[in-house]
Amino acid sequence: MNALTSDPVTHDNIQLQSSSSTCTKKFIFRSRKKDFPDKYGTDSDSEDTETLEVIIPERMEASYGLYVWPCAPILAWYLFEHRNFLRGKRVLELGAGTALPGILCALCGADVTLSDSGKLPHCLEQSRKTVEANGLKGKVKVVGITWGLFLHDLIQLRNKVDVILGSDCFFDPVVFEDLISTIAYLLESNPGAKFLGTYQERSSDWSIEPVLKKWGLGCKHIPLNELANSCEVDLPQLLQDHTIHLIEITVQSNA
Ligand SMILES: C[S@@+](CC[C@H](N)C(=O)[O-])C[C@H]1O[C@@H](n2cnc3c(N)ncnc32)[C@H](O)[C@@H]1O
């Protein structure tokens, strides 16, 4: 049953409803059932598959956080494939904007906090709209965390986060140092936590490696083909013509 059935349907896993200034996308995640007794928001539509739907309102205005970037569905699909791991985890999304990955985690049973820059109230408002659109008001928190600023909303997350998410946050080298210093702080103040993120390759001259090294962090690339093998998504269609990488960042033990 689809609430949003108006054309055009962008592809099999995304349905679209738009007006001149707003657009609502419904992302449909479907894959083989995991070997786990509770479903946490997923509907079992047959013996073998589970489906989860996430509604994302977008605003057609020039600002990074108001629409879904191609990195977000990739990270969300990876998380959906690891939904059993997410149950009960404390998840913080950085630079959330429309917050598809974070909302998916909440619907999979994680305790989620979304964040965006405290200096961009319209982006925080957009995250709140997504929370409401998915019936998660009062369950998912939205806070202002500006990368590189070590203020109350960041400091109070000590020992409160298991997984940090970031979709398309490495979008410009000018933010690398501020973002990575924030990730380093969160990883050091939450032992055992890890950062999972996606970034779009926009220039071969850009590299986060030197900044990660400076802050004592290491990065592992997760191959995307594991997604294509296990779930019902057309990965090339999702990637369009973009080169997107999925990474895990952790504290380097020998740093
Ligand atoms: C390219 S958008 C990605 C949005 C969303 N994660 C996605 O993938 O659709 C980058 C996001 O980072 C946020 N952002 C930019 N600079 C920031 C900063 N200094 N501190 C915190 N968030 C920031 C923007 O508001 C925006 O939501």
The ligand as a MOL file (V3000), in Angstrom:
LIG
                    3D

  0  0  0     0  0            999 V3000
M  V30 BEGIN CTAB
M  V30 COUNTS 27 29 0 0 0
M  V30 BEGIN ATOM
M  V30 1 C 25.8220 17.9310 1.5780 0
M  V30 2 S 24.7000 18.1480 2.9200 0 CHG=1
M  V30 3 C 24.2770 16.4870 3.3740 0
M  V30 4 C 22.9520 16.4280 4.0510 0
M  V30 5 C 22.4710 15.0090 4.3980 0
M  V30 6 N 23.3520 14.3900 5.3570 0
M  V30 7 C 22.3600 14.1620 3.1530 0
M  V30 8 O 23.2630 13.3580 2.8720 0
M  V30 9 O 21.3580 14.2850 2.4440 0 CHG=-1
M  V30 10 C 25.7870 18.6350 4.2660 0
M  V30 11 C 25.0970 18.8310 5.5920 0
M  V30 12 O 26.0500 19.2720 6.5480 0
M  V30 13 C 25.5160 20.3760 7.2600 0
M  V30 14 N 26.6550 21.2420 7.6460 0
M  V30 15 C 27.3920 22.0090 6.8380 0
M  V30 16 N 28.3620 22.6440 7.5230 0
M  V30 17 C 28.2010 22.2380 8.8190 0
M  V30 18 C 28.9060 22.5440 10.0180 0
M  V30 19 N 29.9500 23.3810 10.0290 0
M  V30 20 N 28.5020 21.9670 11.1590 0
M  V30 21 C 27.4480 21.0920 11.1520 0
M  V30 22 N 26.7460 20.7780 10.0500 0
M  V30 23 C 27.1250 21.3450 8.8940 0
M  V30 24 C 24.5860 21.0580 6.2780 0
M  V30 25 O 23.6200 21.8650 6.9100 0
M  V30 26 C 23.9760 19.8570 5.5750 0
M  V30 27 O 22.8570 19.3590 6.2510 0
M  V30 END ATOM
M  V30 BEGIN BOND
M  V30 1 1 1 2
M  V30 2 1 2 3
M  V30 3 1 2 10
M  V30 4 1 3 4
M  V30 5 1 4 5
M  V30 6 1 5 6
M  V30 7 1 5 7
M  V30 8 2 7 8
M  V30 9 1 7 9
M  V30 10 1 10 11
M  V30 11 1 11 12
M  V30 12 1 11 26
M  V30 13 1 12 13
M  V30 14 1 13 14
M  V30 15 1 13 24
M  V30 16 1 14 15
M  V30 17 1 14 23
M  V30 18 2 15 16
M  V30 19 1 16 17
M  V30 20 1 17 18
M  V30 21 2 17 23
M  V30 22 1 18 19
M  V30 23 2 18 20
M  V30 24 1 20 21
M  V30 25 2 21 22
M  V30 26 1 22 23
M  V30 27 1 24 25
M  V30 28 1 24 26
M  V30 29 1 26 27
M  V30 END BOND
M  V30 END CTAB
M  END
